[in-house]
Amino acid sequence: MKYVSFAALLFAAALVALPHGAFAAARSLSLGSSGSDVVALQNALIAKGYLASGKNTGYFGSLTETAIKKFQCDQKIICASDALAGYGIAGPKTQAALGSAGGVAAGTQNPGSITGRSLTGPATGAFEISGWVPDWRLASATADVLPRLSQLKSVMPFALSVSDDGKLIDRTGITNKEPWLSFIAEAKRKGVRVVPTVMWGDGEAIHRILSNQTKRIALEDEIAHMVKAQGWDGIDIDFEAKRHETIDYFSTFLKGLYSRMGNKWVYCAIEARMPLENRYSPGAVIPPDALDFANDYNEINKYCDRVELMAYDQGTIDLRLNAARTAPYAPVADPGWVETVVTLAAQNISKNKLIVGVPTYGYEYTVTPLGSGSFRYERLWAFNPNYAIQLAVQYGVTPVRTSANELGFTYNHSSAALAVGPSFSNTTQTQQDSAPTTSVIQNAGAQTDTPVQTFNYVTWSDAKAIADKVEMAHRLGVRGVAVFSMGGAEDQGMWSILK
């Protein structure tokens, strides 16, 4: 969740499914690496007789390096006499050679495709409804949620962060101020889990702190101590904009925190990962770093009691759906997109833990037709539904169901209207970091009478769109849903759905 940003992601070119097996990409492993892919590498070396049985520790130490060097020499990949980089490093060529005889299957630890993959079994037990309580609308948010606590299993107050030097920050006084104290007391009285969110969106600082063992352990200790001292039920870890090179340090952090929390819950809010077949066009060259993820789904599955998949802020990133849906199309969360990202996650993350994030807000764009089904989208702001309703009245338009089954409409703006935008009470904040706000995409056709000049497009998640996601979560057999956010400005019809 990015505290003050609007979310959007990179776009690429147009797409459909790539053949299975076209995704043979994995990170290079070397001295100091750790993780489930290191275990797979070591298992392959053990199977081939290059590493002693029982040495599949998941840590790439000197024994593993020696084994890799011997294997590389034997396979004539690279040897000590070669003055080349890569000796002792398990890169793509070395991993492919190991995998060709039943060793490491590249990409299987954190697959990027939903083609031909098996999923974890359906969740057992009661379906869980939870949600984030935003601190930027603290008074209205707590007032909104208090009378509905009986409908919720967990609440995640959006209240904590981490400083650049790795210290926990109580951003809004959740430990000692109203209305947090009364809200938390009532939630506990009703048997609702209180799991405050630690939101940190500085990728550079995250890497610097988590890669420093002393500072990482200190942060683990500080978080666990605060949870226990405050009597909370757990903590929600929401570290975003992480670099790929942080992946193992983040896994180590989760492992350390999990071990310190005892009977307290560890929730993990993670960005949605999109299948490669949705990210690249047919026949496109998949870049070598396409599977350089920042979250290790296998490790997250081990050390998180609940995994909240932030399945929103789709925008224009899904090239397959961009080409299939009618314009204008830049949804907060298309049900088709949500199902793909949940299916991908469910290959590695137990459905017993998997929570689908559901948005309650919308976005406004200026859209410029470029001809031949091509459009340029410029994201302006995120808003609460009241803004869209008031805007529709102002321009005399009737909202309709978009091709993503959200509510939306287009209008021709005046420069004055464009400059004003939503009022403070109707603008909102979103969870994830923003990337470029402008993208050019291809759409299947026009859903409305699209003018040739630039127009404005408004789309938002109303109660019906929320109901679609809740139904989907039931159908997919995951643990539950979590709404972002419960601030009092969402479509109030959602409360009749969240049961």
N, C-alpha and C positions, 0 to 999 in steps of 0.2 A: 504494500500500500504506500504510495508516495503521498506525503502529507499535504502538499499544497499543489500538486500537479494534476494535469488532465492527461488521460492515458491514450496512447496510440502506439502503434508499432510500425516497423519498417514494412514497406511493400516490396514485391519483386516484379515478376512479369506474369503471365496468365497460366493456368495449370490444369492437370488432371492426374490420375494415378500413374505413378511410375512402376515399372516392373519390380516385383519383390526380388531382393538380392542386389538392387542397385544402390543400397545404402550401406555398403561395407565400409564404414568409416568408424574409427575409434581413436581416442586420444593416445598419444605416445606415452609410454610408461618408462620411468627411469628411477635412478637411486633417489629414495625419499618419497616416492609415490605410495599412496595407500588407497584402499577401496576394494569393492567387490570385483572390479575388472582385474585388479592385481591378483586376487584369489584365483580367478579364471586362468590368468597367465601362469601362475604357479602350478595349478592343476595340470595344465598342458605340459609344462616342463617335467613334472613328476611322472606323468604318463609316458613320456618319451625317455625317461631315465636320466634327465639332466639335473634333477633336484631331488633331494631325499624326501621320502614319505614323511608327512607331518609338518612340512615346512610351508604349507599354504596358509600363511599367517595373515595375508592381506597387506603386508608391508614389504615394499621393494627395498631389501637391504643388500648387503654385500654378497650373500649367498645367491640371491636371485640374479644379481648383476653378473656374477661369475658364470652362472648357468646360461644366461642369455649370451654372453660372449662365446662360450664354447659352442652353443647351438649355432650362432651366426657363422663361426669359423667352419664348422662341419658342413653347413648348408651353403658355404661360399657366398654368403650375403655380404659380410664384411669381417675383417680380421685385424689383429693388432698391427700387422705389417702395413695395413692400408691407412694412409694418412687422410682419413675421411671422418667426418662427423657421423655419429650414430652407433659407434662400437659400444655395446653394453646397454643400448637403449632399444626397448621393444617398440619400434615404430610400425607403420602399416605393413611394410614388406615382411618384417620379422613375424608379426602377428598373423599375417596371411599364411606364412610358411608353417607356423605352428597349427593353425586352424585347418590346413588342408588335410591333415591326418587325424582329425578329431580333436584338435586342441582348442584354441580360443576362437570362438565365432564372433567376429568383430561386430560391435553394435548391439549385442544381445543383452548387455547389462543395463543399458538405458536406451531401448530401441526408439527409433524415430518414425517408424511406420506402424500402421494399424492393420496391415495386410497379413493375413495368415497367422496372427498371433493369438495365443490363448490368454484368457483373463482370469483373475482371481475369482473365487467363488462369491456368491451374493452374501450381503451382510445378514447377520442373524440378530434378533432382538428388535427393540422398538426403533422406529424411524425418529431421527432427532431434528428438531428445528432450533436454530440458533441465529445469532446476528451480532453485528458490530454496533456499538453505541458511540456515535461521533462526538468528540469533545468540542468541535467547532459549533455544534448546536446543542450544547450540554443541557440547558434548561428544558428545551422542548423535547430533546431525545429521552431524557429520563422520565419526563411526564408522559411521553408517548408509550414507553415500554412498561412502566410500572403496573398499569391495570391489565397488561397482557402477559405478565411473567408466567402465568400458569400454562401458556402455550409453548413456552421455551424450555429447552434442555440446558442451554448455555448462553451466557452473554459475554461479549468481548469488549470491554470498555477501551476505547481508542485513546490511550492516555500516556504511555511510556515511550521513551526513545533512548538512544545511546549517543553520548558525546564523542567528539573526534578522538579523545584520548581513552575511549572505551569504558566510560562510566555511565551507569544507568541514570536516566533523567526522568523525574516525575514531572511531566510537562504541564499537567493541569490540576495537581493537588489531589490525586486519587487516594493518596495515603492519609490525608488529613483535612480535607475540605468537603463542604456540601456543594452540590447535592449528591456527590459521589458516595459519601458515607451512608446516608439514609438509603440510597438506591441499593448499595451492596448489601446492607443489612436486610432489606426486604427480600432481595433475591435469595439470600441464604435461608431466610425464613421459609421461603416457598420451595426450597430444595433445588434451586437453579444454580448450576455451576457458574462461578465468577472466574473468568480467565482473561485478565487484562492483556492487551496487545502491546508488545515491544516493537515499534515500527522504526526501522533504520533503512534509509535509502541511499546511503553514500557508499558506492561500490569500492572506491579507493580506501576509505577508512575501514570498511568491513574487512577488506583483505589485509590491511596493515595490522589490525588488532587481532584477527583470528589466526594469522600466520605467526604471531608472537605468542609462544606457549604461555609465558607468564601472564600476559594481559588477557589471553583467552580464558585461562583458568580463573583469573580474578573476576571476569565478567560472568562466567558460569556460577561462581560462588555468590556473587552479588545478587544475581537474579533469583537463585534458589533461596537465599536468605530472605529476600524481600517477600517472596511468595509465602514462605512459612511464617514470617513475622506478622504479616498482614492477615493471615488466615484465609488467603484466597485458595481456590480449588486447583489452580494451575496457572500456566502462562502461555500466551500465544506468541510464537516467534515469527516475526514478519520482516525478514531481512531481504531487501530487494536491490535490484541493479547490481547484483554480484557479478564478478568476473568469472570466466571459466576456470582460471587458475586458483580460484578460491574454493572450488568444489570439495576437495578433500578436507580442507581446513574447516569448512562449514559442517561437514559430516562429523568431524572430530569434535567440534563444538557441541553439536546435538547429542553425541554420545556422552560427552562429559556432563552436560546439563541433565540429561535423562538419568544418569547414575546418581546425581545429587538430589533429584526431586523426590525420591522416595515414593510415597503414595499420591503425590500431586501429579496433575495432568500436564503433559506437554502437547500443546496444539502447534501446528505448523501451517502458516498461510504461504502458499507458493504460487508463482505465476503459472498460467496455463501454458503447456507446451504443445505446439501444433505439429501434427504429422508432416513429414517431408512432402508427401503427396499433395498437401494443401499449401505448401510454401513455394514450390517450384513448378514451372510449366513443363509440359511433356517434352522429353528430350533434352531438358536443360542440364548443363553440367553442374553436378552437386559439388559445392566447394568443400575442400578438405576439412574445414572446421564446422561443417553443418551439424555435427553431433557433439560439438564442444559445449555441453550444457553446464549451467552453474549449479544445478540441483541434482544430486544423485538420488534417484527415486528409490533405489534399493535401500540405501542407508536411511533415507527419510522414513521409509516404511518400518525400519527397525526401531527408530528412536523417537517417533512421534505417535502419540496416542490417537490423535485426530489429524488428518491432513486436509486442509481447506483449500480447494483448488479455485483460484480466482478466475472463474470462467466468464469474464466480461472484458469490456474495452477492446472488442474485436476490431471495430473500425474497418479499414480496407486491407487487412493483412492476409485474409484467406483468398488466395487467387482462384481456387476451384469454385468457391461459392460466388466470388465476384463475377465470374464468367457465367454462372448458372442463374443468378438472381436478377430481377429487373431493377432498373435504376429509378430513382436514386437509391443507393445501397451502401450504407456505412453503419451497421447496427451496433448497438451496445453488446448484444449477445444473441446471435441467430441460434435457434435450437439445434440446427444441423451442425453448426460449429461446436457448440457445447458438447454434443454427443461425441464428436471425434476427439476432443481433448480429454474428456472423461474416459473414453475407451482406451486411449493411449496410456493414461495414467494407471488405469486398472490392470495393465499388464504386470506392473511391478508393485503397486500399492494395494494393499488389501482393501476390498470394498467395505470391510468391517470398520475401516478407519476413514474412508474417503467421504468428504463433505463437498457438495457442489456449491460454490459461491454464486449468488443470484443478485443482480443489480436492481436498484430501485430508482435510478436516475436516467438522464438522457444527455444527448449531445446536439449541438447545432453546428452546421457546416455551411459555408458558401460553396456552391457547386457550379462549375463552368463546363458546359458541353464542348467537347473538342472535335466532335464528328466521328463517324464510324463506331459508335457505341463507346467512345472513350470520354471519360469525365475527370476533371481535376477537383479534388475535395480538399478544402481547407477547414480544419476544425477550429471553431471559435471558442467554445466554452462548454463546460458541463453544467447541467441545470437540474433543479427539482421540478416535478411534473406541473406544479402550479404555473410556472413560467410559460410552458407550452400551451396550457389551457387559456391563459390570459392573452397570449400572442395570437392564438387561433381566433378568439373573439375580436381582437383588434383588427385583424385582416379579413375577417368574415369568411374563414375557411373551416371546413369540417375535417377533423383528423380521420384517417383511414388506417386499416391494417396494412403495414408494409410487407414486402416480400420476405422479411425476417419475422413476421407476425408480431412486431412491436406496433405501437401507435406512432403516426407521423404525418407530416404534411409539408408541402412546399409553399413558398410565397415569394413575391418579388419585393425585395426590401428597398427602403429609402436609405440614403446615406446617414440620415439622422437616427433612424431606428438601429442601423448597424452599429453606430457609435455607442449607443446607450447600453444595449445588451440587457441581461437579466439583472434585477436588483440584487442587493446583497442577500436578502432573505431567500431569493430563488436560485441564486447560483449555488454550486456545491463543490465539494472536493471529492476526488476519486482515490482509489487505493493505489494504483500503480503509477510508476514513473512515466513521463511522456517522452516519446521519441518525436520524429518530425511531424509537424502538424499538417503538412501538405503532401498529397500523393495523387498519382495519376493511375487510373485503373480502367479496365474494360468491363462493361456490364452487358447482360444479354439483351436488354431493351429498356424502354421507358415504361414505368408503372403508371405514371401520370402524364398529362400533357406537358412534356418538358419544353420549356421555352429555349430559344436559341441563345439567349443572353444568360449571364450569371444569375442564379437564384439562390435562395436560402432553403436549406433542408433541416427539418427538426424531427428527431426520432427519440423515443423514450420507452422505458420499461414500465408498463402499467400493470394492474392486477392480473389481467389476462396473460401477459407475457411472463409474469412471475409464476402463475398457475401452470404454464407450459413446462417450466423448469422443475417445479415440484413433482409434476406427474412423471417427467422424464427420470428424475432421481429415483422415484419408486420403481419405475420400469427397469432401470439399469441395475437395480439391486444394491445401491450404495447406502452408506450409513445415514445420510440426511442432507440438509441444505443449510446454508448460512447466508443471510441477506446483508447486503451492504448498500445503504445503512439504514438503521432504525432511528431516524432523526426527527420524526414528526412531520416531515414534508413529503413523504412518499405517498403513493396512491393508497389511501386508507382501506380500500377494498382488499388489500393483500392480507389483512388480518383474518378475514373469513376463509382464506385459503391455507394459511399457515396453521394447520391443525394436525 
